[in-house]
Amino acid sequence: MTRLSGGRPVRSRRSRARVVPLTQVPPKRLLIIFWILAAGLLGLIGRMAWLQLVQAPALEQRARQLQTQRTQPLGQRRPIVDRTGRLVAMDEKRFRLWAHPRYFNMPGDAPNAVRPVEDVAAVLADPLARPASELLEAMGTQASGIKLAEELAPETADRIGALGISGLDLEPYPQRVYPQASLFANVVGFLNVERQPQAGLEQSRDGDLARHEQTRYLRRGADGTPLPANLSPGAFYGDDLRLQLTLDSRLQQVAMTALAEQVTKWKAQKGAAIVMDATNGELLVLASTPTYDPNRYWDFPTGRFREWSVQDLYEPGSTFKPINLALALQDGAIEPTDRVNDVGQLTIGGWPIFNHDKRANGLVDFATVLQVSSNVGMVQAMSRLNDDAYWNWMQRLGINQRPDTDLPGAVAGQLKSKQQFTSQPIEPATTAFGQGFSLTPLKLVQLHAMLANGGKLISPHITRGFRSGDALAPAAAPSGQQLLKPEVTRTVLQWMESVVDLGSGKGVKTPGYRIGGKTGTAQKALNGIYLPGAKICSFVATLPIEDPRYVVFVVVDEPQGENAYGSTVAVPVAKQIIDALLVVERIAPSKPAELNKLLNS
C-alpha cells in the first residue's frame, strides 16, 4: 500500500502470471512439445546404443590406457660366484636424478606454488655432496628433464626421496659391479655403459646371464590401487640363479700376486698361471698379468681385455718333452729302460741342433734327458718314432684343433701339414723338443692333465653351471677320452718327479710331498721368425705323484736378463701356488715321516 502526498492511501496494482489450464492449450502446440521430447529421448537412446555397440571397444581401450601403467624390464643380470660362493659379478641398484624446475614444490608450500630453484639447489647440495651453485647452474638450463646425477646409491636416493620435493624424479636402474676388481677380469669380462657385454663370460654367456624379464602392464583403480587381475601367471616371477665358476678366489689371488712380482722383477711383457683338476678338467686358477679393473675398464688399454693364455699361441719348448716321450712309449718306439747317446750337437737336414748349454751328457736314460732338458737326447728318442705316426699322434692330441672348452675365445694351435712334417727331417726333430709348432698355454695344461689322469684327454672348463640361492654345484665327474695307457703315464710322471728331485725343478720341492715337473725356456717366434734374445720361460708341475690330481702351469713372456730361465722365472711362482694349493685343497702328505722329521727338527 502506498500513500499519496495528501496522505490518502492508494492500493498498488501488482502483475500476476496467468495460469492457463492444460485443457485450454491448443492441441497443435501439445503435439509439437510431444515430438520435441520424443526426439530428445530417441536421440539419447541412439547415442547410448552408439556408445555401447559401436564405440565400446575404442572407449574401453582408451580407458585401459589411462588406467594401465607399463613397466619396462630393467635388464638385470644373474650374479657370478666362484667355487666357494664368493661374489665375482653382481647387479646393484643405482639411481638417476632428474629435475623438473617448473614443478618444484616443497612440504608446507601451497599446492600450486612453485618453489624457486635456489631453494631446491640448497637442499640437494648436502645429499648429493655438490655445491649448490653447481646444481643451480645445471637447473638453470631448462624448465624440465634435467639430469642432475647418476649412479646414486640406494642410501642417497632414500635421503633425497625423504625430502618430499615435488619435481624430482629418481629413476632406478641396475649397474654391474665386480667385487673382486681385477682378480677375475680376464675371465669374467665387463659390461659397457650401455650394459652391452664386451669380453669374457659376460659376452660368451650373455644369453644365460641376462634375466628373462617381461614388459608388464599393471592396471590401477581411480585411487591408484593396483588391479593385478589382468596379469598373466608368472609376470612377477624372478629367479635367484647364480653362475658358479670352478675358480677359487684364494688361489687366484696368490697366483696374481706372485705373477705380478715376477713380471715386474724380470721386466717381462706378461705372465699367466693355470691350475687344473686333472680328473675332471676344472680350472682352479686362470690368472694373467697385466690385467685391468672391470669397474673402471675405460682407464685401461683394450689389449688387456683378452685372456692371452687361452687366445695366444706360443711354442712350448721343453715343457712338451714329457708329452713326446709318452707318445713314443705308447707307440712302442722306446722302452722305459732304454738309453740315448747325448753327443751335445746334431745336424738334421743341414740344420744344427744343440743343447741349451751346448754340453754333451753321454749315454743317459730318459729321466736324465728330462732332468738336463737335453734337446739332442729328445731328437734321438723321437727319431725312433715313425714320422707319419708322430704327426698322426699330434693330430689326435688336437694340437691344430680348438679345445672343447667353455672358455671364451679359445683358439686352435698350429701344426705343419702332414706332407711338410714327413718330408722335411727338421720338422719332427724340432717338434721333439717343443718347437716348430704352436699351441695355447691352456692346451699344454690339458695335455699334461692327460699324463696326470692316466691317459684321458679331458675338456678344460671354468663353470659348473647355474645354481639357485646359496646352493653350490658339485664338482664335475671324471671324464675324458682314453688316449694313452695308464702305465705309460705313470712312467713319464716318475721321470718328471726326478726333475724336481734332481733337476731344474728343485725350486718347487716341498718336504713330505711328491711333485713332478718340467721347466721350459723356449725361443719366441713371431710370424715364423725367431726374435733375437726373446724367450718364453715356463714350468709345469703335477702333484701328488702317487695319486696325481692337480696340474700347475706358469709361463712368463719375454723376461729380461742373462739368467732368465724357466727355473729362475717361472718356478718361484709355481712354488707359491703349490704351497697355497696344498693348504686350500687339504692335500695329505706323500711322505708323512719326512714331513714329521722336518717339523720336529
Residue, then its C-alpha position, 0 to 999 in steps of 0.5 A: m500500500t502506498r500513500l499519496s502526498g495528501g496522505r490518502p492511501v492508494r492500493s498498488r496494482r501488482s502483475r500476476a502470471r496467468v495460469v492457463p489450464l492444460t485443457q485450454v492449450p491448443p492441441k497443435r502446440l501439445l503435439i509439437i512439445f510431444w515430438i520435441l521430447a520424443a526426439g530428445l529421448l530417441g536421440l539419447i537412446g541412439r547415442m547410448a546404443w552408439l556408445q555401447l555397440v559401436q564405440a565400446p571397444a575404442l572407449e574401453q581401450r582408451a580407458r585401459q590406457l589411462q588406467t594401465q601403467r607399463t613397466q619396462p624390464l630393467g635388464q638385470r643380470r644373474p650374479i657370478v660366484d666362484r667355487t666357494g660362493r664368493l661374489v665375482a659379478m653382481d647387479e646393484k641398484r643405482f639411481r638417476l636424478w632428474a629435475h623438473p624446475r617448473y614443478f618444484n614444490m616443497p612440504g608446507d608450500a601451497p599446492n600450486a606454488v612453485r618453489p624457486v630453484e635456489d631453494v631446491a639447489a640448497v637442499l640437494a647440495d648436502p645429499l648429493a655432496r655438490p655445491a649448490s651453485e653447481l646444481l643451480e647452474a645445471m637447473g638453470t638450463q631448462a624448465s624440465g628433464i634435467k639430469l642432475a646425477e647418476e649412479l646414486a646409491p640406494e642410501t642417497a636416493d632414500r635421503i633425497g626421496a625423504l625430502g618430499i620435493s615435488g619435481l624430482d624424479l629418481e629413476p632406478y636402474p641396475q649397474r654391474v659391479y665386480p667385487q673382486a676388481s681385477l682378480f677375475a677380469n680376464v675371465v669374467g669380462f665387463l659390461n659397457v655403459e650401455r650394459q652391452p657385454q664386451a669380453g669374457l663370460e659376460q659376452s660368451r654367456d650373455g644369453d644365460l646371464a641376462r634375466h628373462e624379464q617381461t614388459r608388464y602392464l599393471r592396471r590401477g583403480a581411480d585411487g591408484t590401487p593396483l588391479p593385478a587381475n589382468l596379469s598373466p601367471g608368472a609376470f612377477y616371477g624372478d629367479d635367484l640363479r647364480l653362475q658358479l665358476t670352478l675358480d677359487s678366489r684364494l688361489q687366484q689371488v696368490a697366483m696374481t700376486a706372485l705373477a705380478e712380482q715376477v713380471t715386474k722383477w724380470k721386466a717381462q711383457k706378461g705372465a699367466a698361471i693355470v691350475m687344473d683338476a686333472t680328473n675332471g678338467e676344472l680350472l682352479v686358477l686362470a690368472s694373467t698379468p697385466t690385467y685391468d679393473p672391470n669397474r673402471y675398464w675405460d682407464f685401461p688399454t683394450g689389449r688387456f681385455r683378452e685372456w692371452s693364455v687361452q687366445d695366444l699361441y706360443e711354442p712350448g719348448s721343453t715343457f712338451k718333452p714329457i708329452n713326446l716321450a709318452l707318445a713314443l712309449q705308447d707307440g712302442a718306439i722306446e722302452p722305459t729302460d732304454r738309453v740315448n747317446d747325448v753327443g751335445q750337437l746334431t745336424i738334421g737336414g743341414w740344420p744344427i741342433f744343440n743343447h741349451d748349454k751346448r754340453a754333451n751328457g753321454l749315454v743317459d736314460f730318459a729321466t736324465v734327458l728330462q732332468v738336463s732338458s737335453n734337446v739332442g737326447m729328445v731328437q734321438a728318442m723321437s727319431r725312433l718314432n715313425d714320422d707319419a705316426y708322430w704327426n698322426w699322434m699330434q693330430r689326435l692330441g688336437i694340437n691344430q684343433r680348438p679345445d672343447t672348452d667353455l672358455p671364451g675365445a679359445v683358439a686352435g694351435q698350429l701344426k705343419s701339414k702332414q706332407q711338410f712334417t714327413s718330408q722335411p727331417i727338421e720338422p719332427a726333430t724340432t717338434a721333439f723338443g717343443q718347437g716348430f709348432s704352436l699351441t695355447p698355454l691352456k692346451l699344454v695344461q690339458l695335455h699334461a692333465m692327460l699324463a696326470n689322469g692316466g691317459k684321458l684327454i679331458s675338456p678344460h672348463i671354468t663353470r659348473g653351471f647355474r645354481s639357485g640361492d646359496a646352493l653350490a654345484p658339485a664338482a664335475a665327474p671324471s671324464g675324458q677320452q682314453l688316449l694313452k695307457p695308464e702305465v705309460t703315464r705313470t712312467v713319464l710322471q716318475w721321470m718328471e718327479s726326478v726333475v724336481d728331485l734332481g733337476s731344474g725343478k728343485g725350486v718347487k720341492t716341498p718336504g713330505y710331498r711328491i711333485g713332478g715337473k718340467t721347466g721350459t725356456a723356449q725361443k719366441a717366434l713371431n710370424g715364423i721368425y725367431l726374435p733375437g734374445a726373446k724367450i718364453c720361460s715356463f714350468v709345469a708341475t703335477l702333484p701328488i705323484e702317487d695319486p696325481r690330481y692337480v696340474v700347475f702351469v706358469v709361463v712368463d713372456e719375454p723376461q729380461g736378463e742373462n739368467a732368465y730361465g724357466s727355473t729362475v722365472a717361472v718356478p718361484v711362482a709355481k712354488q707359491i701356488i703349490d704351497a697355497l694349493l696344498v693348504v686350500e685343497r687339504i692335500a695329505p702328505s706323500k711322505p708323512a715321516e719326512l714331513n714329521k722329521l722336518l717339523n720336529s727338527 
